Amino acid sequence: MTEPAPSTVDADSARLAELGYKQELHRGWSGFSNFAISFSIISILAGCFTTFGQAWMNGGPIAISWGWPIISAFILVIGLCLAELVSAYPTAGGIYWWAATLGRPVHGWFTGWFNLIGLVAVTASVDYGCATFLNLVLANTVDGWAGTFHQAFGLFVVILVLHALINIFGARIIDLLQNVSVWWHVVGVVAVVAILIAVPSRHQSASFVFTDTVNANGLFADNSSGLGFWLYVLPLGGLLTQYTITGFDACAHVAEETKGAALNAAKALWRSIFYSAVGGWILLLAFLFAVQNPAELTEDYGFVGSLLQGALSAGYFKAVIIISTVGQFFCGMSCVTSMSRMTYAFSRDGAVPGWRLWTRLDRNGTPVWAVVAGCVAGMLLTLPALYQKDGVPIAFYAVVSVAVIGLYLAFLIPIVLRLRAGDRFVPGPWTLGRRYKVLGWIAAVEIIVISVYFILPTVPAGVPFSDGFDWAAVNYAPIAVGSVMALIGLWWVLSARKWFTGPRRTVDVPAEPTLADAP
């Protein structure tokens, strides 16, 4: 591996020292590698496959063909706001550090825990999705493999262990693997799109792709028009995009390992969103044009499985599923990297119980125990997947909802604090200039809106006090989110406020004044 130029290392280390930390993580990542980790975590080969059904049931083709680019534009605005912050504060703590510096310790406390819980849950959901698709491949390839959800959970544990081992023993090549992941996603998407263009016997019209509507969740009597559809059902379909394009904060979490982080991490963050949005839209349009009989699509594997089986021969079907499964494997690997760096950074400031263990680095500068802890937490968090009703792990998907809400709430806090700071904020080399005001408000409103929609009932049986109400159909996200917020808040009031002071300095370089202390 080529070592970074001494001048670059010195400049990055000096800036890190100004922010309060000595250089401990190995700084050997290029700007492309920084881009690669977020691009891999977003993984259109993962989210577009596993949550396609969410958009299909709640809006149909228009929720995908129009919903994806529109919501992607809003997410890009969020990314631009975060890019300005990572340029000013290129630390592994990322979002949590920004909130504590722009505000007070309490802001850092809530942001850090939202971010950490979200990263653990997203890692678990990605690896479980990978296991689900691998289970499908094996069921269609290996004689006697039944493809049960218990087998899927066993594969999930194996994949999680593999990702931990790769991050621990492959530390010196993890940035190379991130680069390989980018090209797998690019070539893989091209291959899938080419297959969906060339193989199906017929394709849908542009009118179907860009104007057809579907309401298959039972709400509003399955009416695909009217205010109920446009204001309630259709926005639920937008969660496909919101779930897929997340995790881009990884650019910040590996900033201390990136050369020229103040500029390269900022550019990588917004570019990972932009290129994923373009590639994802092309892939999703290919799905829609390849639909053979809309009425025959089922919930199997997020509708994509039944869509592909209806459009492709057995051989091409397996090829596409394998391409997606490998992409999801790379995605999970990147999630573990990002999660472990966040655990390390938050623990470095004493916020996580057992923080001395989670901050230990091996000779390669890898937080080994942070990797192990995050993977174990992800496995425990996914235990609800062993409970299934009618083949659907309802409790697990509620946890996934909590993960996305947690991540975006973690984005919201520093964005609002940046707005409050105004001209007192000292930008880095990459800045929004005066545009931060309008972009910051757009980002804040979008996050609040999607967080509300994510906690709403998604089927009639999940509506409280309604006829036919069934607890098994309830969207548990509001209960889980409320419980997490209450627990973190109670912990703060009873204990953490007495000892948690925000970022702890590990060097003697004079500290920059926090904006909370500015007149």
C-alpha positions as CSV (number, residue, x, y, z in Angstrom):
1,M,0.0,0.0,0.0
2,T,1.3,3.4,-0.9
3,E,1.8,5.6,2.2
4,P,0.4,9.1,2.1
5,A,2.8,12.0,1.5
6,P,4.4,13.3,4.7
7,S,3.1,16.8,4.0
8,T,-0.5,15.5,3.8
9,V,-0.2,13.4,6.9
10,D,1.3,16.4,8.8
11,A,-1.5,18.7,7.7
12,D,-4.2,16.2,8.6
13,S,-2.6,15.3,11.9
14,A,-2.2,19.0,12.8
15,R,-5.8,19.7,12.0
16,L,-6.9,16.7,14.1
17,A,-4.8,18.0,16.9
18,E,-6.5,21.4,16.7
19,L,-9.8,19.5,17.1
20,G,-8.4,17.7,20.2
21,Y,-7.1,14.3,19.2
22,K,-3.8,12.8,18.4
23,Q,-3.5,10.7,15.2
24,E,-4.1,7.0,16.3
25,L,-6.0,5.5,13.5
26,H,-3.9,4.6,10.4
27,R,-4.3,7.4,7.8
28,G,-3.9,5.6,4.5
29,W,-7.3,6.0,2.7
30,S,-7.5,7.9,-0.5
31,G,-10.4,10.3,-1.3
32,F,-11.8,7.6,-3.6
33,S,-11.7,5.0,-0.8
34,N,-13.6,7.5,1.4
35,F,-16.2,7.8,-1.3
36,A,-16.2,4.1,-1.7
37,I,-17.3,3.3,1.8
38,S,-20.4,5.5,1.7
39,F,-21.3,4.4,-1.9
40,S,-21.0,0.8,-0.7
41,I,-23.2,1.4,2.4
42,I,-25.8,3.1,0.3
43,S,-25.6,0.0,-2.0
44,I,-28.3,0.3,-4.6
45,L,-27.8,-3.5,-5.1
46,A,-29.1,-3.9,-1.5
47,G,-31.8,-1.3,-0.8
48,C,-33.4,-1.3,-4.3
49,F,-33.8,-5.0,-4.1
50,T,-34.9,-5.5,-0.5
51,T,-37.3,-2.5,-0.2
52,F,-38.8,-2.3,-3.7
53,G,-42.0,-3.8,-2.4
54,Q,-42.5,-0.9,0.1
55,A,-42.8,1.5,-2.9
56,W,-44.8,-0.9,-5.0
57,M,-47.5,-1.5,-2.4
58,N,-47.6,2.2,-1.5
59,G,-48.0,4.1,-4.8
60,G,-46.8,1.6,-7.4
61,P,-44.8,2.7,-10.4
62,I,-45.0,6.4,-9.8
63,A,-43.7,6.0,-6.3
64,I,-40.6,4.6,-7.9
65,S,-40.2,6.4,-11.2
66,W,-41.0,9.8,-9.8
67,G,-40.5,9.2,-6.0
68,W,-36.9,8.1,-6.3
69,P,-35.5,11.2,-8.0
70,I,-37.5,13.7,-6.0
71,I,-36.6,12.2,-2.6
72,S,-33.0,11.7,-3.7
73,A,-32.8,15.4,-4.4
74,F,-33.9,16.1,-0.8
75,I,-31.4,13.6,0.5
76,L,-28.7,15.3,-1.5
77,V,-29.5,18.6,0.2
78,I,-29.0,16.8,3.5
79,G,-25.7,15.5,2.3
80,L,-24.5,18.9,1.2
81,C,-25.2,20.3,4.6
82,L,-23.3,17.4,6.3
83,A,-20.4,17.8,3.7
84,E,-19.9,21.4,4.9
85,L,-19.7,20.2,8.5
86,V,-17.2,17.3,7.8
87,S,-15.0,19.8,6.0
88,A,-14.9,22.0,9.1
89,Y,-14.6,19.1,11.6
90,P,-13.0,16.0,10.0
91,T,-13.1,13.7,13.0
92,A,-14.1,10.0,13.4
93,G,-16.9,11.1,15.8
94,G,-18.4,13.0,12.9
95,I,-22.0,13.9,13.5
96,Y,-21.8,13.5,17.3
97,W,-18.7,15.7,17.4
98,W,-20.3,18.4,15.3
99,A,-23.4,18.6,17.5
100,A,-21.3,18.8,20.8
101,T,-19.1,21.5,19.3
102,L,-21.9,23.6,17.7
103,G,-24.1,23.1,20.7
104,R,-23.6,21.7,24.2
105,P,-22.8,18.2,25.6
106,V,-26.5,17.3,25.7
107,H,-26.7,17.8,21.9
108,G,-23.7,15.6,21.4
109,W,-25.1,13.0,23.8
110,F,-28.4,12.5,21.9
111,T,-26.8,12.8,18.5
112,G,-24.2,10.2,19.3
113,W,-26.6,7.6,20.6
114,F,-29.1,8.1,17.8
115,N,-26.2,7.7,15.3
116,L,-24.6,4.7,17.0
117,I,-27.9,2.8,17.5
118,G,-28.8,3.6,13.9
119,L,-25.5,2.3,12.6
120,V,-25.8,-1.0,14.5
121,A,-29.4,-1.5,13.3
122,V,-28.5,-0.7,9.7
123,T,-25.6,-3.1,9.8
124,A,-27.9,-5.8,11.1
125,S,-30.6,-5.1,8.5
126,V,-28.1,-5.2,5.6
127,D,-26.5,-8.4,6.7
128,Y,-29.9,-10.0,7.3
129,G,-31.0,-8.9,3.8
130,C,-27.9,-10.4,2.4
131,A,-28.6,-13.6,4.2
132,T,-32.2,-13.6,2.9
133,F,-31.0,-13.3,-0.7
134,L,-28.3,-15.9,-0.2
135,N,-30.9,-18.2,1.2
136,L,-32.9,-17.7,-2.0
137,V,-29.8,-18.5,-4.1
138,L,-29.2,-21.7,-2.1
139,A,-32.8,-22.8,-2.3
140,N,-32.7,-22.5,-6.1
141,T,-29.3,-24.2,-6.4
142,V,-28.7,-26.8,-3.6
143,D,-30.9,-29.9,-3.4
144,G,-32.5,-30.2,0.0
145,W,-32.0,-26.6,1.0
146,A,-35.5,-25.5,2.1
147,G,-34.8,-21.8,2.4
148,T,-36.5,-21.4,5.8
149,F,-36.2,-18.3,7.8
150,H,-34.3,-20.2,10.5
151,Q,-31.7,-21.1,7.8
152,A,-31.7,-17.4,6.8
153,F,-30.9,-16.4,10.4
154,G,-28.0,-19.0,10.5
155,L,-26.6,-17.5,7.3
156,F,-27.0,-14.0,8.8
157,V,-24.8,-15.0,11.8
158,V,-22.2,-16.5,9.5
159,I,-22.1,-13.3,7.3
160,L,-21.8,-11.1,10.4
161,V,-18.9,-13.1,11.7
162,L,-17.2,-12.9,8.3
163,H,-17.6,-9.2,8.2
164,A,-16.1,-8.9,11.7
165,L,-13.1,-11.1,10.6
166,I,-12.5,-9.1,7.4
167,N,-12.5,-5.8,9.4
168,I,-10.1,-7.1,12.0
169,F,-7.7,-9.2,10.0
170,G,-8.0,-7.4,6.7
171,A,-7.5,-3.9,8.1
172,R,-4.6,-3.2,5.8
173,I,-6.7,-3.9,2.7
174,I,-10.1,-2.8,3.8
175,D,-9.8,0.4,1.8
176,L,-8.9,-1.7,-1.3
177,L,-12.0,-3.9,-0.7
178,Q,-14.1,-0.7,-0.5
179,N,-12.7,0.3,-3.9
180,V,-13.6,-3.2,-5.3
181,S,-17.1,-2.8,-3.9
182,V,-17.6,0.4,-6.0
183,W,-16.7,-1.4,-9.2
184,W,-18.8,-4.4,-8.3
185,H,-21.8,-2.1,-7.8
186,V,-21.1,-0.2,-11.1
187,V,-20.5,-3.3,-13.2
188,G,-23.2,-5.2,-11.4
189,V,-25.9,-2.6,-12.0
190,V,-24.9,-2.4,-15.7
191,A,-25.2,-6.2,-16.0
192,V,-28.6,-6.3,-14.2
193,V,-30.0,-3.5,-16.4
194,A,-28.6,-5.2,-19.5
195,I,-30.2,-8.5,-18.6
196,L,-33.6,-6.8,-17.8
197,I,-33.5,-5.1,-21.2
198,A,-32.4,-8.1,-23.3
199,V,-34.0,-11.1,-21.7
200,P,-37.7,-10.5,-20.9
201,S,-40.1,-11.4,-23.7
202,R,-41.9,-8.0,-23.4
203,H,-41.6,-4.7,-21.6
204,Q,-44.1,-2.3,-20.1
205,S,-44.9,1.0,-21.7
206,A,-43.5,4.4,-20.5
207,S,-47.1,5.2,-19.6
208,F,-47.2,2.3,-17.1
209,V,-43.8,3.2,-15.6
210,F,-44.5,6.9,-15.2
211,T,-48.2,7.2,-14.6
212,D,-49.6,3.9,-13.1
213,T,-50.6,3.9,-9.4
214,V,-51.0,1.1,-7.0
215,N,-52.5,0.9,-3.5
216,A,-52.0,-2.6,-2.2
217,N,-51.8,-2.1,1.5
218,G,-55.5,-2.1,2.2
219,L,-55.6,1.5,3.4
220,F,-58.4,3.7,2.0
221,A,-60.1,0.6,0.5
222,D,-57.1,0.2,-1.9
223,N,-58.1,3.4,-3.6
224,S,-55.2,4.7,-5.8
225,S,-56.5,8.2,-6.1
226,G,-57.9,10.9,-3.8
227,L,-56.3,12.8,-0.9
228,G,-55.8,9.7,1.2
229,F,-53.7,8.1,-1.5
230,W,-51.7,11.2,-2.4
231,L,-51.1,12.5,1.2
232,Y,-50.8,9.2,3.1
233,V,-50.2,6.1,1.0
234,L,-47.8,7.6,-1.7
235,P,-45.4,9.2,0.8
236,L,-45.1,5.7,2.5
237,G,-43.7,4.5,-0.8
238,G,-41.0,7.1,-0.6
239,L,-39.4,5.2,2.2
240,L,-37.7,3.0,-0.4
241,T,-35.5,5.9,-1.3
242,Q,-35.1,7.1,2.3
243,Y,-34.0,3.7,3.5
244,T,-31.7,2.9,0.6
245,I,-29.8,6.2,0.5
246,T,-28.5,6.3,4.1
247,G,-25.2,5.6,5.8
248,F,-23.4,8.3,3.9
249,D,-22.1,9.7,7.2
250,A,-19.5,6.9,6.9
251,C,-17.4,9.5,5.1
252,A,-17.1,11.4,8.3
253,H,-16.5,8.3,10.5
254,V,-13.4,7.4,8.5
255,A,-12.2,11.0,8.1
256,E,-9.3,10.3,10.5
257,E,-8.1,7.6,8.1
258,T,-8.4,9.7,5.0
259,K,-5.7,11.8,3.4
260,G,-6.8,15.4,2.9
261,A,-10.0,14.7,4.8
262,A,-11.2,18.3,5.1
263,L,-11.7,18.4,1.4
264,N,-11.9,14.7,0.2
265,A,-14.4,13.5,2.8
266,A,-16.7,16.4,2.1
267,K,-16.6,15.8,-1.7
268,A,-17.0,12.0,-1.2
269,L,-20.1,12.5,1.0
270,W,-22.3,14.3,-1.5
271,R,-20.9,12.5,-4.5
272,S,-21.8,9.1,-3.0
273,I,-25.4,10.3,-2.7
274,F,-25.5,11.8,-6.2
275,Y,-24.0,8.8,-8.0
276,S,-26.1,6.3,-6.0
277,A,-29.3,8.3,-6.9
278,V,-28.5,8.2,-10.6
279,G,-27.6,4.5,-10.6
280,G,-30.5,3.5,-8.4
281,W,-33.0,5.3,-10.7
282,I,-31.7,3.5,-13.8
283,L,-31.9,0.2,-12.0
284,L,-35.4,0.8,-10.7
285,L,-36.6,1.9,-14.1
286,A,-35.3,-1.4,-15.5
287,F,-37.3,-3.2,-12.8
288,L,-40.5,-1.4,-13.8
289,F,-40.1,-1.9,-17.5
290,A,-39.5,-5.6,-16.9
291,V,-42.7,-6.2,-15.0
292,Q,-44.6,-8.9,-16.9
293,N,-47.9,-9.1,-15.0
294,P,-48.4,-6.5,-12.2
295,A,-51.3,-8.4,-10.7
296,E,-49.1,-11.5,-10.1
297,L,-46.3,-9.8,-8.1
298,T,-46.1,-11.1,-4.5
299,E,-44.4,-10.1,-1.3
300,D,-41.7,-12.7,-1.8
301,Y,-38.3,-11.1,-1.2
302,G,-39.7,-7.6,-1.4
303,F,-41.6,-8.2,-4.7
304,V,-38.3,-8.2,-6.6
305,G,-38.0,-12.0,-6.4
306,S,-41.4,-12.6,-8.0
307,L,-40.8,-9.8,-10.5
308,L,-37.5,-11.4,-11.6
309,Q,-38.9,-14.9,-11.7
310,G,-41.7,-13.7,-14.0
311,A,-39.4,-11.8,-16.3
312,L,-36.3,-14.0,-16.5
313,S,-35.3,-17.7,-17.1
314,A,-34.0,-19.6,-14.1
315,G,-30.3,-19.0,-15.1
316,Y,-30.6,-15.3,-15.5
317,F,-32.8,-15.1,-12.3
318,K,-30.0,-16.7,-10.3
319,A,-27.4,-14.5,-11.9
320,V,-29.2,-11.3,-10.9
321,I,-29.8,-12.5,-7.4
322,I,-26.1,-13.5,-7.0
323,I,-25.0,-10.1,-8.2
324,S,-27.3,-8.4,-5.7
325,T,-26.2,-10.8,-2.9
326,V,-22.5,-10.1,-3.4
327,G,-23.2,-6.3,-3.5
328,Q,-25.1,-6.7,-0.2
329,F,-22.1,-8.5,1.3
330,F,-19.8,-5.6,0.4
331,C,-22.4,-3.2,1.8
332,G,-22.5,-5.1,5.2
333,M,-18.7,-5.1,5.3
334,S,-18.6,-1.3,4.9
335,C,-21.4,-0.9,7.5
336,V,-19.2,-2.7,10.1
337,T,-16.3,-0.4,9.3
338,S,-18.4,2.7,9.8
339,M,-20.1,1.4,12.9
340,S,-16.8,0.4,14.6
341,R,-15.3,3.8,13.9
342,M,-18.3,5.6,15.4
343,T,-18.2,3.2,18.4
344,Y,-14.4,4.0,18.8
345,A,-14.9,7.8,18.6
346,F,-17.9,8.0,20.9
347,S,-16.2,5.7,23.4
348,R,-13.0,7.8,23.2
349,D,-15.0,10.6,24.8
350,G,-16.3,8.2,27.5
351,A,-20.0,8.0,26.4
352,V,-20.2,4.2,25.9
353,P,-20.0,1.9,29.0
354,G,-16.8,-0.1,28.8
355,W,-15.2,2.7,26.7
356,R,-11.6,1.7,27.6
357,L,-12.1,-1.7,25.8
358,W,-13.8,-0.2,22.7
359,T,-11.0,2.3,22.2
360,R,-8.2,-0.3,22.2
361,L,-6.4,-0.4,18.8
362,D,-4.3,-3.3,17.5
363,R,-1.0,-2.8,15.7
364,N,-2.8,-1.9,12.5
365,G,-4.7,0.9,14.2
366,T,-8.0,-1.1,14.1
367,P,-10.5,-0.8,17.0
368,V,-10.9,-4.6,17.2
369,W,-13.2,-4.7,20.2
370,A,-15.4,-2.0,18.8
371,V,-15.8,-4.2,15.7
372,V,-16.7,-7.2,17.9
373,A,-19.1,-5.3,20.1
374,G,-21.0,-3.8,17.2
375,C,-21.4,-7.1,15.4
376,V,-22.6,-8.8,18.6
377,A,-25.1,-6.0,19.2
378,G,-26.3,-6.3,15.6
379,M,-26.9,-10.0,16.1
380,L,-28.8,-9.5,19.3
381,L,-30.9,-6.7,17.7
382,T,-31.9,-9.1,14.9
383,L,-33.2,-11.9,17.2
384,P,-36.8,-10.7,16.6
385,A,-36.4,-12.0,13.0
386,L,-36.8,-15.5,14.5
387,Y,-40.4,-14.5,15.3
388,Q,-42.4,-14.5,12.1
389,K,-46.1,-14.2,11.4
390,D,-47.2,-15.4,8.0
391,G,-43.6,-15.4,6.9
392,V,-42.9,-11.8,7.7
393,P,-40.5,-10.7,10.5
394,I,-42.7,-7.8,11.7
395,A,-40.7,-6.9,14.8
396,F,-37.5,-6.9,12.8
397,Y,-38.8,-4.5,10.2
398,A,-39.9,-2.2,12.9
399,V,-36.3,-2.2,14.2
400,V,-35.2,-1.2,10.7
401,S,-37.6,1.7,10.8
402,V,-36.1,2.8,14.1
403,A,-32.6,2.6,12.5
404,V,-33.4,5.0,9.7
405,I,-35.2,7.4,12.0
406,G,-32.3,7.3,14.4
407,L,-29.8,8.1,11.6
408,Y,-31.7,11.0,10.2
409,L,-32.5,12.5,13.6
410,A,-28.7,12.3,14.2
411,F,-28.3,14.3,11.0
412,L,-31.0,16.8,12.0
413,I,-29.4,18.0,15.2
414,P,-26.1,19.3,13.9
415,I,-27.9,20.8,10.8
416,V,-30.2,22.8,13.0
417,L,-27.3,23.8,15.3
418,R,-25.3,25.0,12.1
419,L,-28.3,27.1,11.2
420,R,-28.4,28.6,14.7
421,A,-24.6,29.3,14.6
422,G,-25.0,31.5,11.5
423,D,-21.9,33.6,10.8
424,R,-20.1,32.4,13.9
425,F,-19.5,29.1,12.1
426,V,-16.0,28.8,10.7
427,P,-16.2,26.7,7.5
428,G,-13.5,24.4,6.2
429,P,-12.2,24.4,2.6
430,W,-15.5,23.0,1.3
431,T,-18.4,25.3,2.1
432,L,-22.0,26.1,1.1
433,G,-21.5,29.9,1.5
434,R,-24.7,31.8,2.0
435,R,-26.7,28.9,0.6
436,Y,-26.4,27.1,3.9
437,K,-29.6,28.8,5.2
438,V,-32.0,27.7,2.5
439,L,-30.4,24.3,2.2
440,G,-30.3,23.8,6.0
441,W,-34.0,24.5,6.4
442,I,-35.0,22.3,3.5
443,A,-33.0,19.4,5.0
444,A,-34.5,19.9,8.5
445,V,-38.1,20.0,7.2
446,E,-37.5,16.9,5.1
447,I,-36.1,14.9,8.0
448,I,-39.0,15.8,10.2
449,V,-41.6,14.9,7.5
450,I,-40.1,11.5,6.8
451,S,-39.7,10.7,10.5
452,V,-43.4,11.3,11.0
453,Y,-44.3,9.0,8.0
454,F,-42.1,6.3,9.2
455,I,-44.0,5.9,12.5
456,L,-47.5,5.8,10.9
457,P,-49.6,2.6,10.5
458,T,-48.9,0.9,7.2
459,V,-51.8,-1.5,7.0
460,P,-55.5,-1.2,8.2
461,A,-55.0,-3.9,10.9
462,G,-52.3,-1.7,12.4
463,V,-54.5,1.3,13.0
464,P,-55.2,1.6,16.7
465,F,-58.9,1.4,17.8
466,S,-60.0,0.3,14.3
467,D,-62.1,-2.7,13.4
468,G,-59.9,-5.8,13.0
469,F,-57.0,-4.2,14.9
470,D,-54.2,-6.7,15.4
471,W,-51.1,-6.1,17.5
472,A,-49.1,-8.3,15.1
473,A,-49.7,-5.8,12.3
474,V,-48.7,-2.7,14.4
475,N,-45.8,-0.6,13.2
476,Y,-43.7,-0.7,16.4
477,A,-41.4,2.1,15.3
478,P,-43.1,4.9,17.4
479,I,-43.0,2.7,20.5
480,A,-39.4,1.7,19.9
481,V,-38.3,5.3,19.0
482,G,-40.2,6.7,22.1
483,S,-38.6,4.1,24.3
484,V,-35.1,4.8,23.0
485,M,-35.5,8.5,23.4
486,A,-36.9,8.1,26.9
487,L,-34.1,5.8,28.0
488,I,-31.4,8.1,26.6
489,G,-33.1,11.1,28.1
490,L,-33.5,9.4,31.5
491,W,-29.9,8.3,31.5
492,W,-28.8,11.9,30.7
493,V,-30.9,13.4,33.5
494,L,-30.0,10.9,36.2
495,S,-26.4,10.4,35.4
496,A,-24.7,11.4,32.2
497,R,-25.1,15.2,32.6
498,K,-22.9,14.9,35.7
499,W,-19.9,13.4,33.9
500,F,-20.4,13.7,30.1
501,T,-18.7,16.9,29.0
502,G,-18.5,16.2,25.2
503,P,-15.3,15.6,23.3
504,R,-12.3,14.9,25.4
505,R,-8.9,16.3,24.3
506,T,-6.0,13.8,24.0
507,V,-3.4,16.4,22.9
508,D,-2.1,19.6,24.4
509,V,-2.8,21.9,21.4
510,P,-5.0,24.8,22.5
511,A,-8.6,24.1,22.0
512,E,-10.9,25.9,19.5
513,P,-13.7,27.7,21.3
514,T,-17.1,26.0,21.0
515,L,-19.9,28.0,19.5
516,A,-22.0,27.3,22.5
517,D,-19.6,29.4,24.6
518,A,-19.3,32.2,22.1
519,P,-20.9,35.5,23.0
